[in-house]
Amino acid sequence: MDTEKLLSRMAGFDPSLYAIVDREIERQLDTLSLVPTANAASPFISYLRGSALGNSFMDNHSMEMPSELESMATARAAALYGADHAIVRLGSIGVASRVVFFALAKSGDTIMSFNLRKSEFCTGEHMQYNFVNFCRNPQTKELDYDAIEAKAKECKPKILIMSPVNYTHKVDYARLSDIAHAVGAKLWADLGQNAGLIAAKQLPSPMPFADVVTFPADVLHGPQNGIILCHSDLAKTLDNALITSGHASVKMNVLAALAMVFHEADTPEFRQYSEQVIANARALEKGLAESGIDIITPNTQNHLVLPVLPEGTNGEDLKRRLENANILVKPEEIKTEDPAIHYNVLRLSSIDPTTRSLKEEDMEDIGRLLGAFLKSKQNEAAIMETRDKVMRIIGDIPLFSEEWLPESELSESGDNELLEMMARWTV
């Protein structure tokens, strides 16, 4: 059944549900998301997740006898990041994080973590750890590796976690590895939304230095699965933790989507996309700065921009006002090693706008638009004016720009054969 006929029948059969789906699609199209975790799946991934592969039930999905699809996905993930071993059968980054804790720590162990990242996933009596925080230097607003080393020597953690989800500059993973290993700790690098830039060689990889690496697959335009990478010495330990923690299988449609994710990320198109992500972040930062907005650690080296909110601005109130102006943002408090010094910012990302095809000129306009709104009375008139300008910028752009879809060398006859195959695969 072709898509148009299927949608027509579904609309007639369940108009209430169809209306919800239709409204959500319109909302996404009419909204500019600067939230770091927002990103559209590629059409290849969307198709595979909805294909007939989802009908297959995978029982007794053992680590010793992985399916052909899982073997393909893990091999591609490991090759892309230069790892010895990969685990892909994880429903989310939260699940991946809990597996790593099960593998490397026991209740009561000390965990040293940047901004206490990953503590949010530690629930239950068997995951009661002593979390020790490390933050930015209050003066430079950068990581102070000497201070991190001193704190590690003092608390002697079992795991040292670096998750740069609100850090705009490159991380010295080699130095962190030396610090962790000197006190008998494992270094866990949680890449967050930098995972795509690392896959595209736009940022240095922690893989040569970190014992364990985790990241969400959605940043690669894939499903919202969590991925674990490691060296060979920890492969069996992590595999065992995966099974004992109850995460034994992922369905064939998701495994196929993950296999495609890592293949797509190893293409010229994804590298060009990643270059554009960084260029767009710098353009967004430029527009904000031109509007007189202070930036935490300016001259971003990744997808993030951290504008400081004007004095007295409530981040959650601002978030709601901007949502009414069709802009999604994430307010956050940036802590430092001095508890008295902290910064209220917006954690903005260029990832989703780039996926949708926006370029530097658009992002500079968005930066100036945001800056003007931050300095305005933020009343209904300012909201309406901002919404109108947002709609002029995003216009009719898609959720996923075809320019980022890898090229195919199929002939016209091959295209016809593929269309016939897709018709058979469609659920």
PEFENBEL-V730559 format. One record per pair of residues at least 24 apart in sequence whose C-alpha atoms are under 10 Angstrom apart, sorted by sequence separation. I is the first residue (numbers start at 1). GAP is how many residues later the second one is. If there is no record, write none. Layout:
I;GAP, I;GAP
This chain:
63;24, 94;24, 97;24, 98;24, 102;24, 105;24, 131;24, 143;24, 156;24, 159;24, 160;24, 161;24, 186;24, 187;24, 188;24, 189;24, 190;24, 191;24, 192;24, 193;24, 195;24, 196;24, 207;24, 278;24, 279;24, 280;24, 281;24, 307;24, 308;24, 365;24, 366;24, 93;25, 96;25, 97;25, 98;25, 102;25, 130;25, 132;25, 142;25, 158;25, 159;25, 160;25, 161;25, 162;25, 163;25, 164;25, 165;25, 186;25, 187;25, 188;25, 189;25, 190;25, 191;25, 192;25, 193;25, 194;25, 195;25, 196;25, 225;25, 277;25, 278;25, 306;25, 308;25, 365;25, 94;26, 95;26, 101;26, 131;26, 134;26, 141;26, 142;26, 143;26, 149;26, 153;26, 156;26, 157;26, 158;26, 159;26, 160;26, 161;26, 162;26, 163;26, 164;26, 165;26, 166;26, 168;26, 185;26, 186;26, 187;26, 188;26, 189;26, 190;26, 192;26, 193;26, 194;26, 212;26, 277;26, 278;26, 306;26, 308;26, 94;27, 130;27, 134;27, 142;27, 143;27, 145;27, 149;27, 152;27, 153;27, 156;27, 157;27, 158;27, 159;27, 160;27, 161;27, 162;27, 163;27, 164;27, 165;27, 166;27, 192;27, 193;27, 275;27, 276;27, 277;27, 319;27, 366;27, 61;28, 93;28, 94;28, 101;28, 130;28, 131;28, 132;28, 133;28, 134;28, 143;28, 148;28, 151;28, 152;28, 155;28, 156;28, 157;28, 158;28, 159;28, 160;28, 161;28, 162;28, 163;28, 164;28, 165;28, 274;28, 275;28, 306;28, 318;28, 365;28, 98;29, 114;29, 129;29, 142;29, 143;29, 146;29, 149;29, 150;29, 153;29, 154;29, 156;29, 157;29, 158;29, 159;29, 160;29, 161;29, 162;29, 163;29, 164;29, 165;29, 177;29, 181;29, 225;29, 274;29, 315;29, 145;30, 149;30, 152;30, 153;30, 163;30, 164;30, 176;30, 180;30, 181;30, 224;30, 225;30, 314;30, 315;30, 363;30, 136;31, 145;31, 148;31, 149;31, 152;31, 153;31, 163;31, 173;31, 177;31, 178;31, 180;31, 223;31, 227;31, 313;31, 315;31, 362;31, 148;32, 152;32, 171;32, 172;32, 173;32, 174;32, 177;32, 178;32, 222;32, 223;32, 311;32, 312;32, 313;32, 362;32, 146;33, 149;33, 152;33, 170;33, 171;33, 172;33, 173;33, 174;33, 176;33, 177;33, 225;33, 311;33, 114;34, 145;34, 149;34, 169;34, 170;34, 171;34, 172;34, 173;34, 174;34, 175;34, 176;34, 177;34, 223;34, 224;34, 309;34, 310;34, 171;35, 173;35, 174;35, 222;35, 223;35, 308;35, 309;35, 310;35, 358;35, 112;36, 173;36, 174;36, 221;36, 222;36, 307;36, 308;36, 309;36, 358;36, 172;37, 173;37, 190;37, 221;37, 222;37, 306;37, 307;37, 308;37, 309;37, 357;37, 190;38, 220;38, 222;38, 223;38, 296;38, 306;38, 307;38, 308;38, 356;38, 112;39, 221;39, 222;39, 306;39, 307;39, 308;39, 327;39, 358;39, 112;40, 189;40, 217;40, 218;40, 221;40, 222;40, 305;40, 306;40, 307;40, 357;40, 111;41, 217;41, 220;41, 221;41, 305;41, 306;41, 307;41, 353;41, 356;41, 357;41, 188;42, 219;42, 220;42, 222;42, 304;42, 305;42, 306;42, 356;42, 357;42, 112;43, 118;43, 218;43, 221;43, 222;43, 304;43, 305;43, 306;43, 327;43, 355;43, 356;43, 357;43, 358;43, 111;44, 112;44, 113;44, 117;44, 118;44, 217;44, 220;44, 221;44, 304;44, 305;44, 353;44, 355;44, 356;44, 357;44, 110;45, 111;45, 112;45, 116;45, 117;45, 118;45, 217;45, 220;45, 303;45, 304;45, 305;45, 354;45, 355;45, 356;45, 357;45, 110;46, 111;46, 112;46, 113;46, 114;46, 115;46, 116;46, 117;46, 303;46, 304;46, 353;46, 354;46, 355;46, 356;46, 357;46, 109;47, 110;47, 111;47, 112;47, 113;47, 114;47, 115;47, 116;47, 117;47, 296;47, 302;47, 303;47, 304;47, 352;47, 353;47, 354;47, 355;47, 356;47, 357;47, 109;48, 110;48, 111;48, 112;48, 113;48, 114;48, 115;48, 117;48, 162;48, 296;48, 302;48, 303;48, 322;48, 352;48, 353;48, 355;48, 356;48, 109;49, 110;49, 111;49, 112;49, 113;49, 114;49, 115;49, 161;49, 221;49, 296;49, 302;49, 355;49, 109;50, 110;50, 111;50, 112;50, 113;50, 114;50, 115;50, 160;50, 163;50, 220;50, 295;50, 354;50, 114;51, 115;51, 161;51, 162;51, 163;51, 294;51, 295;51, 303;51, 322;51, 105;52, 106;52, 114;52, 159;52, 161;52, 163;52, 321;52, 322;52, 105;53, 104;54, 105;54, 220;54, 104;55, 318;55, 325;55, 318;56, 322;56, 324;56, 321;57, 325;57, 326;57, 101;58, 321;58, 325;58, 326;58, 321;59, 324;59, 325;59, 327;59, 307;60, 318;60, 322;60, 323;60, 324;60, 325;60, 326;60, 327;60, 313;61, 317;61, 321;61, 322;61, 325;61, 326;61, 309;62, 321;62, 324;62, 325;62, 326;62, 199;63, 285;63, 307;63, 324;63, 325;63, 326;63, 327;63, 284;64, 307;64, 310;64, 322;64, 323;64, 325;64, 326;64, 200;65, 201;65, 284;65, 309;65, 310;65, 322;65, 325;65, 326;65, 199;66, 200;66, 284;66, 308;66, 309;66, 325;66, 199;67, 200;67, 281;67, 283;67, 112;68, 197;68, 200;68, 281;68, 282;68, 196;69, 200;69, 202;69, 280;69, 281;69, 200;70, 201;70, 280;70, 281;70, 199;71, 200;71, 203;71, 278;71, 279;71, 280;71, 118;72, 199;72, 200;72, 202;72, 277;72, 278;72, 281;72, 112;73, 117;73, 197;73, 198;73, 200;73, 201;73, 202;73, 277;73, 278;73, 280;73, 281;73, 287;73, 111;74, 196;74, 197;74, 200;74, 201;74, 276;74, 277;74, 280;74, 286;74, 287;74, 290;74, 293;74, 110;75, 111;75, 112;75, 113;75, 196;75, 199;75, 200;75, 202;75, 276;75, 277;75, 279;75, 284;75, 287;75, 288;75, 289;75, 293;75, 197;76, 198;76, 202;76, 277;76, 278;76, 283;76, 284;76, 287;76, 288;76, 291;76, 292;76, 196;77, 197;77, 274;77, 277;77, 283;77, 284;77, 286;77, 287;77, 288;77, 290;77, 291;77, 293;77, 294;77, 196;78, 197;78, 273;78, 276;78, 277;78, 280;78, 281;78, 282;78, 283;78, 284;78, 285;78, 286;78, 287;78, 288;78, 289;78, 290;78, 291;78, 293;78, 275;79, 276;79, 280;79, 281;79, 283;79, 284;79, 285;79, 286;79, 287;79, 288;79, 289;79, 291;79, 292;79, 293;79, 194;80, 197;80, 274;80, 279;80, 280;80, 283;80, 284;80, 287;80, 288;80, 291;80, 292;80, 104;81, 105;81, 196;81, 197;81, 273;81, 274;81, 276;81, 277;81, 279;81, 280;81, 282;81, 283;81, 284;81, 285;81, 286;81, 287;81, 288;81, 290;81, 291;81, 293;81, 104;82, 273;82, 276;82, 277;82, 278;82, 280;82, 281;82, 282;82, 283;82, 284;82, 285;82, 286;82, 287;82, 288;82, 289;82, 291;82, 292;82, 293;82, 276;83, 277;83, 280;83, 281;83, 283;83, 284;83, 285;83, 287;83, 288;83, 291;83, 292;83, 104;84, 273;84, 276;84, 279;84, 280;84, 283;84, 284;84, 287;84, 288;84, 291;84, 282;85, 281;86, 284;86, 288;86, 100;88, 97;91, 97;93, 93;97, 203;98, 93;99, 202;99, 203;99, 202;100, 198;104, 197;105, 197;106, 196;107, 104;108, 194;108, 193;109, 194;109, 193;110, 194;110, 193;111, 100;112, 100;113, 168;113, 81;114, 100;114, 97;116, 81;117, 82;117, 97;117, 80;118, 81;118, 96;118, 97;118, 80;119, 81;119, 96;119, 80;120, 81;120, 96;120, 80;121, 93;121, 94;121, 77;122, 93;122, 94;122, 82;123, 84;123, 92;123, 93;123, 81;124, 82;124, 83;124, 92;124, 93;124, 81;125, 82;125, 83;125, 91;125, 92;125, 81;126, 82;126, 86;126, 90;126, 92;126, 81;127, 85;127, 86;127, 87;127, 37;128, 86;128, 100;128, 168;128, 169;128, 36;129, 83;129, 88;129, 96;129, 97;129, 99;129, 167;129, 168;129, 169;129, 36;130, 83;130, 95;130, 96;130, 97;130, 104;130, 166;130, 167;130, 168;130, 169;130, 170;130, 273;130, 274;130, 92;131, 93;131, 94;131, 95;131, 96;131, 97;131, 103;131, 168;131, 169;131, 170;131, 221;131, 272;131, 273;131, 81;132, 91;132, 92;132, 93;132, 94;132, 95;132, 96;132, 168;132, 169;132, 170;132, 219;132, 272;132, 273;132, 91;133, 92;133, 93;133, 103;133, 104;133, 167;133, 168;133, 169;133, 219;133, 270;133, 271;133, 90;134, 91;134, 92;134, 93;134, 103;134, 104;134, 167;134, 168;134, 169;134, 221;134, 269;134, 270;134, 90;135, 91;135, 92;135, 93;135, 102;135, 103;135, 167;135, 168;135, 169;135, 269;135, 270;135, 89;136, 90;136, 91;136, 102;136, 103;136, 167;136, 168;136, 268;136, 269;136, 270;136, 88;137, 89;137, 90;137, 100;137, 101;137, 103;137, 104;137, 167;137, 168;137, 267;137, 268;137, 269;137, 88;138, 89;138, 90;138, 100;138, 102;138, 103;138, 166;138, 167;138, 168;138, 267;138, 268;138, 269;138, 87;139, 88;139, 89;139, 99;139, 100;139, 102;139, 103;139, 165;139, 166;139, 167;139, 267;139, 268;139, 87;140, 88;140, 99;140, 101;140, 102;140, 166;140, 264;140, 266;140, 267;140, 86;141, 87;141, 88;141, 99;141, 100;141, 103;141, 264;141, 265;141, 86;142, 87;142, 99;142, 100;142, 102;142, 103;142, 264;142, 85;143, 86;143, 87;143, 98;143, 99;143, 102;143, 263;143, 85;144, 86;144, 98;144, 99;144, 83;145, 84;145, 85;145, 86;145, 99;145, 83;146, 84;146, 85;146, 86;146, 96;146, 99;146, 82;147, 83;147, 84;147, 85;147, 95;147, 98;147, 99;147, 81;148, 82;148, 83;148, 84;148, 85;148, 87;148, 99;148, 82;149, 83;149, 84;149, 85;149, 86;149, 77;150, 78;150, 84;150, 85;150, 95;150, 77;151, 78;151, 84;151, 85;151, 87;151, 95;151, 96;151, 77;152, 78;152, 86;152, 87;152, 90;152, 95;152, 74;153, 78;153, 85;153, 86;153, 89;153, 39;154, 74;154, 85;154, 142;154, 37;155, 38;155, 74;155, 87;155, 141;155, 142;155, 196;155, 36;156, 37;156, 91;156, 140;156, 141;156, 193;156, 36;157, 90;157, 140;157, 194;157, 36;158, 89;158, 90;158, 91;158, 193;158, 89;159, 90;159, 91;159, 89;160, 90;160, 88;161, 89;161, 88;162, 89;162, 91;163, 89;165, 88;166, 89;166, 166;166, 88;167, 166;167, 167;167, 166;168, 89;169, 88;170, 88;171, 49;173, 63;173, 49;174, 46;175, 64;175, 41;176, 42;176, 45;176, 46;176, 63;176, 41;177, 44;177, 45;177, 46;177, 63;177, 40;178, 41;178, 42;178, 43;178, 44;178, 45;178, 37;179, 39;179, 40;179, 41;179, 42;179, 43;179, 63;179, 70;179, 221;179, 38;180, 39;180, 40;180, 41;180, 42;180, 63;180, 70;180, 166;180, 167;180, 37;181, 38;181, 39;181, 40;181, 41;181, 42;181, 62;181, 70;181, 74;181, 77;181, 81;181, 166;181, 37;182, 39;182, 40;182, 41;182, 69;182, 70;182, 73;182, 76;182, 77;182, 80;182, 165;182, 166;182, 36;183, 38;183, 39;183, 40;183, 41;183, 66;183, 69;183, 72;183, 73;183, 76;183, 79;183, 80;183, 68;184, 69;184, 70;184, 71;184, 72;184, 73;184, 74;184, 75;184, 76;184, 77;184, 78;184, 63;185, 67;185, 69;185, 70;185, 73;185, 74;185, 76;185, 77;185, 80;185, 61;186, 62;186, 63;186, 69;186, 70;186, 72;186, 73;186, 76;186, 77;186, 80;186, 37;187, 61;187, 62;187, 68;187, 69;187, 72;187, 73;187, 75;187, 76;187, 79;187, 60;188, 61;188, 67;188, 68;188, 69;188, 70;188, 71;188, 72;188, 73;188, 74;188, 77;188, 59;189, 60;189, 61;189, 69;189, 70;189, 73;189, 76;189, 77;189, 58;190, 59;190, 61;190, 69;190, 72;190, 73;190, 76;190, 147;190, 58;191, 59;191, 72;191, 57;192, 58;192, 59;192, 57;193, 58;193, 141;193, 143;193, 144;193, 57;194, 58;194, 141;194, 142;194, 143;194, 56;195, 57;195, 141;195, 55;196, 56;196, 140;196, 141;196, 54;197, 55;197, 56;197, 138;197, 139;197, 53;198, 54;198, 55;198, 136;198, 137;198, 138;198, 139;198, 53;199, 54;199, 135;199, 136;199, 137;199, 138;199, 139;199, 52;200, 53;200, 54;200, 135;200, 136;200, 137;200, 138;200, 51;201, 52;201, 53;201, 54;201, 134;201, 135;201, 136;201, 137;201, 138;201, 141;201, 49;202, 51;202, 53;202, 54;202, 134;202, 135;202, 136;202, 138;202, 139;202, 49;203, 50;203, 51;203, 53;203, 134;203, 135;203, 138;203, 48;204, 49;204, 50;204, 133;204, 135;204, 137;204, 138;204, 48;205, 49;205, 51;205, 47;206, 48;206, 49;206, 136;206, 46;207, 48;207, 49;207, 50;207, 45;208, 46;208, 48;208, 49;208, 45;209, 48;209, 49;209, 47;210, 48;210, 45;211, 46;211, 45;212, 48;212, 44;213, 45;213, 45;214, 42;215, 45;215, 41;216, 44;216, 45;216, 44;217, 42;218, 42;219, 45;219, 115;219, 41;220, 44;220, 115;220, 115;221, 42;222, 115;222, 36;267, 36;268, 35;269, 36;269, 34;270, 34;271, 33;290, 38;290, 32;291, 31;292, 35;292, 31;293, 32;293, 33;293, 34;293, 35;293, 36;293, 37;293, 31;294, 32;294, 33;294, 34;294, 35;294, 36;294, 31;295, 32;295, 33;295, 34;295, 35;295, 30;296, 31;296, 32;296, 33;296, 34;296, 35;296, 30;297, 31;297, 32;297, 33;297, 28;298, 27;299, 35;311, 36;311, 37;311, 38;311, 39;311, 40;311, 34;312, 35;312, 36;312, 37;312, 38;312, 39;312, 40;312, 34;313, 35;313, 36;313, 38;313, 39;313, 40;313, 42;313, 34;314, 35;314, 36;314, 37;314, 38;314, 39;314, 41;314, 33;315, 34;315, 35;315, 36;315, 37;315, 38;315, 39;315, 40;315, 33;316, 34;316, 35;316, 36;316, 39;316, 40;316, 33;317, 34;317, 35;317, 39;317, 33;318, 34;318, 35;318, 33;319, 34;319, 32;320, 33;320, 32;321, 32;324, 29;327, 32;334, 32;355, 31;356, 30;357, 42;357, 43;357, 32;358, 40;358, 41;358, 42;358, 43;358, 31;359, 32;359, 40;359, 41;359, 42;359, 43;359, 30;360, 31;360, 39;360, 40;360, 42;360, 30;361, 32;361, 39;361, 40;361, 44;361, 29;362, 32;362, 42;362, 43;362, 44;362, 31;363, 42;363, 30;364, 29;365, 30;365, 29;366, 30;366, 29;367, 30;367, 29;368, 30;368, 29;369, 30;369, 28;370, 29;370, 52;370, 28;371, 51;371, 51;372, 52;372, 53;372, 55;372, 51;373, 52;373, 53;373, 54;373, 25;374, 48;374, 51;374, 52;374, 53;374, 47;375, 50;375, 51;375, 52;375, 50;376, 51;376, 48;377, 49;377, 50;377, 47;378, 48;378, 49;378, 47;379, 47;380, 3;420, 2;421, 1;422, 1;423, 3;423, 2;424, 1;425, 1;426
